[in-house]
Amino acid sequence: MFVRTISNRISMRYIPRNMSRRSFMQSCSSASNTPDFEGTSKRSNLLNDHLSTTISSGNDKIVEMPQVRSEKDLSLLENEIKRVNHLSVKFTDHNSKMTELPPNFGLNQSIAIEKDLERELNAIVNSFNASIEVAIGYGSGVFEQAGYTNDHTQEKPQIDMIFGVTDPLKFHTINLIQNPHHYSSMKYLGSSKISSFQELGAGIYFNPFTEIMGHQVKYGVVSMERLLRDLSQWDTFYLAGRLQKPVKFIKDNMSIKYWNQINLRNAATLAKHLTLKKRKQNSNKSTIDEFQFYKEIAGLSYLGDIRYTLGGENPNKITNIVTKNFDKFKYYYGPIWNEVVINGHHSLPQGFTYDNSIHQLRNRIAEYSILQTAKGVFTAGVTKSIKYAWNKKMKAWKQN
């Protein structure tokens, strides 16, 4: 009865506007015919490896996961997993408009921060005349990291933001009139060239070290199409990886909320696999340590990152991020932890499997981090690029 209720709710609530109920249900029923994570029919890979897994939280409490007792229960559970996985695997039209989501869906993505900082972030976003559909704050300027002191005499960290816009050309046209000082010499090429240049690499155009409302801000402009594509398909992983760590949504919509929830579940699926794999190699125990689980998630976006490889990032950054924000990780992944770790509902983007995910991510992150670093010389200008690289290096030295 429980399984039927869930699947019925999913089938009614998540039907894209341009798809009939019959077509949606027919496509759901066909999901079980695709290989491996693309709707697997193999019980052993998806279920049996994790049925008897134990879980340890930050206080070392060990919890035994419940056993599935009967073949009937296994069959029902597998069928439900296939239907849920279908949403992220087969439904790849990330541009479809979401008309309705279940009440409280994605509530875990609404992370609380200091009220004063939240007001200031809203003021920064509202200061732009150009339309911004989605605004996201991230990094040490929004969420603290271990290793940073609370010394108020030190310069505050730069606030990092991502702006999702429907029309990048229109955004840059309006913004060049309002804030020409935010741009490097690229501004002399005009908004058309800037928006075309933006599409290179990961599809995001950064303006670093801008002074807005008394804060030093680095903001990246990305089209909603590129942002949603990366969240749903891990196309470049440049943005999906950032949103797998706690972020502050200043403005959002149903599409971003839905696809980021899928992004978080995909990250949790891979992190669970990596955590179990390492535990078995080291101690031959099938246990999941929650802190290590979040470290695996936080570390995904640094696989192959050229800045991390060349020492441009603090080598302890991953541990620092999770240490200082452990409670935020728990909140951000609360329902995902229950869904993936406890209940064994797993998914990865189409084309990704347990065996090839790390290789694919390392190659994609290396490629796009190099391209974005090269783009930064032009979008930020030589002076700001040197300043940005020097600040990163100084942080790494101070925290070693």
N, C-alpha and C positions, 0 to 999 in steps of 0.2 A: 504494500500500500504506500509506503514511504517513497519507494523508488518511482512508482507511477506518478505520485504527486509532483516530485521534482521534475521528471521528464515532461509532464504536461505543462508545468509552469514555464519551463525553458522553451518549449515549442511555441507557446502562445506569446511569450514576452519578447523573444529575440528574433521574431520574423522581420527581416528587412522590409522596408516600405515597398521595394520593387519586386518582392517575391510573394507568391501566393502561399497559403498554408499547405495546400496539397504538394506543391513543388518542394517546399521546405522539408516536409515530412518524408517525401520520396528521397531527397538527397540525404536526409539523416539515415534512412534505412540502408543506403548504399555505402555508408562510411565504413562498415565492417569489412568491406571487400578490398580495402587499401592496405599496403604492407606496413609493418612495424608501427612507428608512432603515428602513421597516417591512418589510424583506425584499425589497430591490430586485432587479429583473431587468435593470437597466441597468448594463452593464459599465463604461461610460465614467465615470460619476460616482463609483463606489466604488473602481475599480481603476486605470484607465488614468491618472487624474490623479496617482497616487502611485507608479506602477511604476518610474519612473526618478528618484525623489527621492533626493537625497544627504543625508547626515546629518553634522552637525558636533557633536562633544562639547565639553566645557568646555575641552579643550586644543587646539581648532580642528582636530582631525583630521577629514578629510573621508572619508566612506565611501560608495561607490556602492552603491545598493540593487540587488539582482539583478533582471534582466529575466525576465519570464515568456515563454518561447520559443514555445510552441505553443498553438493553439486548444484542444487537449485539456487542457493544463495549466490554461489559463484557466477552462475549464468546471469542472474538478474543484475548483479553488480557489474559484470563485464558489459552487458548491454547498455547500462546507464553511463558507464565510462565512455563507451563509443559515441553515445549521443552528445555528451558534454564535450568530448574532444573534437567532435565534428565542427563545433562552432568556431574553433580557432584554426582548424586544419583545412576544412573544406570551404568555409565561408571566408574567402580572401578579398572580397570587395570591400576594402576598408573605407571607400568613399560613400558607401550607402549610408543614408541618414538614419540615425536611430530615432524612433518615434516614442519609445517607452522603455523604461528599465524598471525592474522590481524595486519596491520601496527599500531604501537603505543600501541599494547596490553601490559598491565602491566606497562605502562610508569609511573604510580603512584608509582611503587615500586623502582624507581630510585631517592632516596632521596639525596639531596645535603648536603654535610658536608664541613668543612673547607678544602681547597685545600691541605694544608700542612699535615693535618691528613690523608686525602685520599691517598696521596702519601706514607705516612708511613705505612698505612694499606696494600697497594699494595706491598710495600717492604717486609713486614712481610710474606705475603703469598708467594711471589716469592723466599723467602729465603729457602723454603723447597725443597729438591730434590724429595721427593715423590709427586706423582700426586694428585692434588686437583681439583675436578670438580666444586664444589660450595663452596664459602667462604663468610661468613656472619659476620659482626661486629654488636654488640649490647651492651646494658647496659650503665652505667654512664661514662665509658671510651670512648664511641663513641658519645652518646647523653647525654647532661646535664640533671640533675634532680634538681628541686627546693630543697633547703635545703643544697646543696653543695656550699661551698664558692669558690670564684675565687682567694683565697689566694695562690700565687705561692710558698709560703714556705711550704705548705702542700704537702704530698705525692700524686702524681697523681693517680687517680683510675685505677685499673687493666683493661686492654682492654680484653673484652670477645669476643671470636670468635667461630664459628661453621664451621667445614670443612666437606663437603659432599664428600665422596670418593667412587669410584666404587668398589674397592677391599680393604677392611680394612686390610687383612693379608699382602698384598703387601705394603700398606702404612706403617704399623708398622715395617715391615722387613727393609725397606729403612730408615725409621726415626730412628730406634734403632741404626743404623750405624752412621747416621749423628748427631743425637741429643740424645745420651743415657742419658745425664744429665737432660732431660725433664721428665724422667720417675722415678717412685718410685722404690722400690726393686722388683716390678713386672717385671722389665726388665730382671731379671735373669731367669725368667720362659720362656722367648723367645716370639717371635711375634705370634706364633700360639696360645699360652695360652692367651696372651693379647687380640687378636682379638675375641677369644671365650668368654672371660670375658666381653668384650665390649657389647656383645649381651644381657647380662642380663639386666633386667629392661627396661629402655627406649632405649637401644641400642646405647648409646653414651659413649665414653671414654674420660674423661677430664684430661688434664695435666695443673694444675694451677701453678701460680707464676713462669713461665718460663721467662727468660731474652732473648728477641729477638729484635735486632736492637735498643737497648737502651730503650725498653719498657718492662714493666711487663705484660705478656700475659697469659691468661687462654684460652686454646683452646680445643674444644671437637671434637672428630672424630666420625662420624656416616656414615653408609653406605647409599648410595643414595636410596636404596630400603626402608630402615626404615624411612628415612626422608620423602620421597614422600608418603609412606603409612600413616604416621601420619598426614600430611597435608590434605590428601584426606579423611581419615576415622576417624580422631581424635582417633587413636589407643591407644596412651598413653597420648596425649595432651601435652607432655613434650616439644616438639619442635614446634608443631603447635601454642601453646599458646605464646611462645616467638616471633614467627614471626607475631603474630597479633598486636604486638606493633611495632612502627617504627624501622626498622633495616637498615643497610647499606650493600647492596649486592656488594661485591668486585669482585666476579666471579659468574655468573649464567648461566643458559641454559633455553631452552624453556619449558622443563618439570617442573622445579622448579617455573618458572614464572607463568605458567598456574595453577598449583595446589595451589600455594600460593594465587593467585587471588580468587580461589574457597574457600580457607581457610578464606580469609578476608571477603568474602560475607557471609559465614556461621556465622562467628563471629558477623558481623553486623546484621544479621537476629535475632540472639539470643539477642544481646544488645538492638535492637529496641523493642523487646517484653518485656524485663526486664524494660527498661526505661518507656514505656507506662504503664506497670503494676504498677510500683511504683508511677507514677504520678496520676493514677486513684485512688490508695489507699489513697494518701495524699490530693489530691485536686479535685478528680473526673473530671479532665481535660485530654483530649487526646492530650497532647503536648509533643514534644521531644526537650529537651534542649541538644544542641550539646556537651557541656562540659560533662554533665552527661552520654551521649551516649558513649563518648570515655572512661570515667571512668569505665563503665560497661564492655567494651571490655578489658581494661587493667587489670581489676580485675578477669577476667575469669581464668587466669593461676595461680591465687593464691588461688582458691577454694580448701580447704583441704590440701594445701601445709604445710608439717610438720614444715618447717622453719618459716613460717608465724604464724602458730598456737603456736609454742613454743617461739615466740618473737625474732627469729633469723633475722627477717627482720623489717625494719622501718615500724611501723603501718600506717604512712602517705605516704608510698611509692607510692601507686596507684595515690593519688592526686598529689603528687610531679611529677610523670612521666608525667601526662597529663598537669599540669600547665606549666612546662618548655617546653614541646614539643607539645603544642596545634596546632601550625601551621603545624608541621610535621604530626600530626594525620590527619589534614584536607587534606593535600596533599596525604598522604598514602591511605586515604579512599575516596578521591574525587569522582571518578566514582562509587565507591561502595555505597556511600551516595546517589547519584542520583538514582542508580539502586534499592536499597533496601528501603530507607526511602521515597524518592519522588515517585518512580514509583511502589513500592510494589512488587518487584521481590524477593521472599524469598526462601531460601534453608537451609537445615541442612544435615549433613552426614547421610548416611543410618543407621537407627536404632535410630536416635535422633529425639525427638519431643519437642514442647514447654514444655510439662508436665514432661518429664523425663531427659531433658538435664542437669539441675543443679545437680540432684542426680547422674547421670552417671559421669559427670565431677569431682565432688567432690570425688567420690570413686576412679576414675582412677588417679587423681592427688595425692591423699593421698598415694595410693599404690606405685606409681612410684617415688614420691619424697622421700619416706622412702627407697626404694631400691637404688635410686641414691645416697642418703646420705650415706648409708652403703657402697656402692661401692667406694665412695670418700675416705674412710679411707684407702682402698687398693691402688687405682689408684694415690692418691696424697701422701700417706704416712701419718703417725701419726702427724709428725711435721707440715707439710703443712696444714693438715686438721684442726689442732688446730688454726693455724694462720688464716686460712680462716674464721673459725667460730668466732674467736675473732674480726677480722676486721668487720664482719657483725654486731656483737653485739655492737661494738663501734660506728658504723654509726647510729644504731638505738638509742643509748643513746644520741648522739650529736644532733640528729634532733628532739628529743622529747621536 
